[in-house]
Amino acid sequence: MNKPSLQLNDQEMRDLAEMAAMVLALFGTATPENQQARVEQWHKLCVKILGTAKATPSIAPDMEMNPDCGYYFFKRPYLEKAFFEDCLDEFRDSIFWSELVTRLAEQSLMETVGEDTFSRLTEDQRRTRCASMEKALWNECMSHGIDRLVFMLPPEES
């Protein structure tokens, strides 16, 4: 079997290793259901890439072996300034605000129409009816974060 080869300079190897580390970080927080075999394939490939990166002299000082799992990863000081960590932070931040806005809009719709009516709405109907509320909530969150968000707890829970 003819194995493909890839010629990378040190920076390209570093970038590829960061991509592999980013995938592993994502898998550490969320993996698709019913895709375990595919996740394991990707995990194995990422570990292989990181092992190859460790053999690159300019990258080696930024990596170390994790004794718990037996593969290489980037050291904490490197991660604090790594491009892929900025990407992950931005991704997590975006997902947080998007989910918050969607859930708040759906909660508002449910309170407006009642649980019974809400449960009978299709996903498309919910999305359509929540769209303007989501936009308003998105603008609010982007302008003020959660500074003006209020939770109203029942007296027995406060």
C-alpha positions as CSV (number, residue, x, y, z in Angstrom):
1,M,0.0,0.0,0.0
2,N,1.4,3.4,-1.0
3,K,1.4,5.8,2.0
4,P,0.9,9.4,1.2
5,S,3.6,11.7,2.6
6,L,3.5,15.3,3.5
7,Q,6.4,17.7,3.6
8,L,5.9,20.5,6.2
9,N,8.1,23.2,7.4
10,D,8.3,23.8,11.2
11,Q,5.6,26.5,11.2
12,E,3.3,24.3,9.2
13,M,3.9,21.4,11.6
14,R,3.2,23.6,14.5
15,D,0.0,24.8,12.9
16,L,-1.0,21.2,12.2
17,A,-0.2,20.2,15.8
18,E,-2.3,23.1,17.1
19,M,-5.2,21.9,14.9
20,A,-4.9,18.5,16.4
21,A,-4.8,19.9,19.9
22,M,-7.9,21.9,19.1
23,V,-9.8,18.8,17.9
24,L,-8.8,17.0,21.1
25,A,-9.9,19.9,23.2
26,L,-13.3,19.9,21.5
27,F,-13.6,16.2,21.9
28,G,-12.8,16.7,25.6
29,T,-15.9,18.9,26.0
30,A,-18.3,17.5,23.4
31,T,-18.5,14.5,21.1
32,P,-21.2,13.6,18.7
33,E,-23.6,10.9,19.8
34,N,-23.4,7.6,18.0
35,Q,-20.1,8.5,16.4
36,Q,-17.7,6.9,18.9
37,A,-15.8,4.9,16.2
38,R,-15.2,8.1,14.1
39,V,-14.2,10.0,17.2
40,E,-11.6,7.3,18.1
41,Q,-10.2,7.5,14.6
42,W,-9.8,11.2,14.8
43,H,-8.4,11.0,18.3
44,K,-5.8,8.4,17.2
45,L,-4.8,10.7,14.2
46,C,-4.5,13.7,16.4
47,V,-2.3,11.9,18.9
48,K,-0.1,10.7,16.0
49,I,0.2,14.3,14.8
50,L,1.1,15.6,18.2
51,G,3.7,12.8,18.6
52,T,5.2,13.8,15.3
53,A,5.2,17.4,16.3
54,K,7.1,16.6,19.5
55,A,9.9,15.2,17.3
56,T,10.3,18.6,15.6
57,P,13.1,20.4,17.5
58,S,11.5,23.9,17.3
59,I,8.2,22.5,18.7
60,A,9.5,20.0,21.3
61,P,10.2,22.6,24.1
62,D,6.5,23.6,24.0
63,M,5.2,20.1,24.5
64,E,5.2,17.4,27.2
65,M,3.9,13.9,27.7
66,N,0.7,13.5,29.7
67,P,1.4,10.5,31.9
68,D,-2.4,9.8,32.4
69,C,-3.2,9.3,28.8
70,G,0.2,8.6,27.3
71,Y,0.3,11.3,24.6
72,Y,1.9,14.6,24.0
73,F,0.2,17.9,24.5
74,F,1.2,21.6,24.6
75,K,2.4,23.0,27.9
76,R,0.2,25.5,29.8
77,P,2.5,28.6,29.1
78,Y,2.3,27.8,25.4
79,L,-1.5,27.4,25.5
80,E,-2.0,30.7,27.1
81,K,-0.7,32.5,23.9
82,A,-1.7,29.9,21.3
83,F,-3.8,30.9,18.4
84,F,-6.0,27.9,18.6
85,E,-6.9,28.6,22.2
86,D,-8.1,32.0,21.1
87,C,-10.2,30.3,18.5
88,L,-11.6,27.9,21.1
89,D,-12.4,30.7,23.5
90,E,-14.2,32.6,20.8
91,F,-16.1,29.5,19.8
92,R,-17.2,28.8,23.3
93,D,-18.2,32.4,23.9
94,S,-20.2,32.5,20.7
95,I,-22.0,29.2,21.6
96,F,-22.7,30.4,25.1
97,W,-24.4,33.6,23.9
98,S,-26.3,31.9,21.1
99,E,-27.6,29.2,23.4
100,L,-28.5,31.7,26.1
101,V,-30.4,33.9,23.6
102,T,-32.2,30.9,22.1
103,R,-33.3,29.5,25.4
104,L,-34.4,32.8,26.8
105,A,-36.5,33.5,23.7
106,E,-38.1,30.0,23.9
107,Q,-38.8,30.5,27.6
108,S,-40.4,33.8,26.8
109,L,-42.5,32.3,24.0
110,M,-43.6,29.4,26.3
111,E,-44.6,31.9,29.0
112,T,-46.6,33.9,26.5
113,V,-48.5,31.0,24.7
114,G,-48.5,28.5,27.6
115,E,-46.7,25.2,27.9
116,D,-49.4,23.2,26.1
117,T,-49.5,25.4,23.0
118,F,-45.7,25.7,23.0
119,S,-45.3,21.9,23.1
120,R,-47.5,21.6,20.0
121,L,-45.5,24.0,18.0
122,T,-43.1,22.5,15.4
123,E,-39.4,23.5,15.6
124,D,-39.9,25.8,12.6
125,Q,-42.9,27.5,14.2
126,R,-40.9,28.0,17.4
127,R,-38.0,29.4,15.4
128,T,-40.2,31.7,13.4
129,R,-42.0,33.0,16.5
130,C,-38.8,33.4,18.5
131,A,-36.7,35.1,15.7
132,S,-37.5,38.7,16.7
133,M,-37.1,38.0,20.4
134,E,-33.7,36.3,19.7
135,K,-32.5,39.3,17.7
136,A,-33.5,41.7,20.5
137,L,-31.9,39.5,23.1
138,W,-28.8,39.1,21.0
139,N,-28.4,42.9,20.7
140,E,-29.0,43.3,24.4
141,C,-26.4,40.6,25.3
142,M,-23.8,42.0,22.9
143,S,-24.3,45.5,24.3
144,H,-24.6,44.7,28.0
145,G,-23.7,41.1,28.5
146,I,-25.8,39.7,31.4
147,D,-25.7,43.0,33.4
148,R,-29.4,43.6,32.9
149,L,-30.5,40.0,33.0
150,V,-32.9,39.3,35.9
151,F,-33.9,35.9,37.2
152,M,-37.2,35.9,39.1
153,L,-37.1,33.0,41.5
154,P,-40.2,31.8,43.4
155,P,-40.1,32.9,47.0
156,E,-39.5,29.4,48.3
157,E,-36.3,29.1,46.1
158,S,-34.8,32.5,47.0
